[in-house]
Amino acid sequence: MSTGNTTKINQLLTTQPNGVVLQSFWLTEQGYSPDLQKRYRNSNWLDSIGKGAMIRAGDTVGYEGAIYALQMQTHTTIHPAGKTALSLLGKAHYLELSNKQVTVFGGTGENLPLWFQKHDWGAAIDYHPTSFLSSDMGLVDFDFPNFTIKISNAAVRSWNACTWHRKSRSY
């Protein structure tokens, strides 16, 4: 491998967090040609997890790292929602949850790429495209050790709003 290619792989590995998917089209946009990506796979720098998606060799990537790629590289609004988001936010202690299913929402017309659908994330992915809310409404940043993704926020009514509502109905 030439020094230029070594520098490029070092740049890639130092600028991208561990635990995330690297989409081939995005790498191409960043100046990593398909031939160079193939060399990185052949040199055991990157491993393919499906057509058009790679991870660092030896890295463990969960669905969260795939969501990161969709949000940061593809700029979709796809995000964990429902019971999955409540669980991430630590608010699922009253819910019966199975770690075997992950609920994900996205905007109308947004689809999960085939590599996402076919990869074994250790849980069934339950995807719902919807236009119920605007693309950024009700989302919060959620920090993982190496990266941040947007997830649905738990809607919490303030005590004052509930009190006002009760008082206004009693009159």
Sequence and secondary structure as in RCSB ss.txt:
>XXXX:A:sequence
MSTGNTTKINQLLTTQPNGVVLQSFWLTEQGYSPDLQKRYRNSNWLDSIGKGAMIRAGDTVGYEGAIYALQMQTH
TTIHPAGKTALSLLGKAHYLELSNKQVTVFGGTGENLPLWFQKHDWGAAIDYHPTSFLSSDMGLVDFDFPNFTIK
ISNAAVRSWNACTWHRKSRSY
>XXXX:A:secstr
  HHHHHHHHHHHHHS TT  EEHHHHHHTT  HHHHHHHHHTTSEEEEETTEEEETT    HHHHHHHHHHTS 
   EE HHHHHHHTT  TTS   TTEEEEEEETT    HHHHHS  SSEEEEEEE SS TTTTEEEEE SS EEE
EE      HHHHHHHHHHHH 
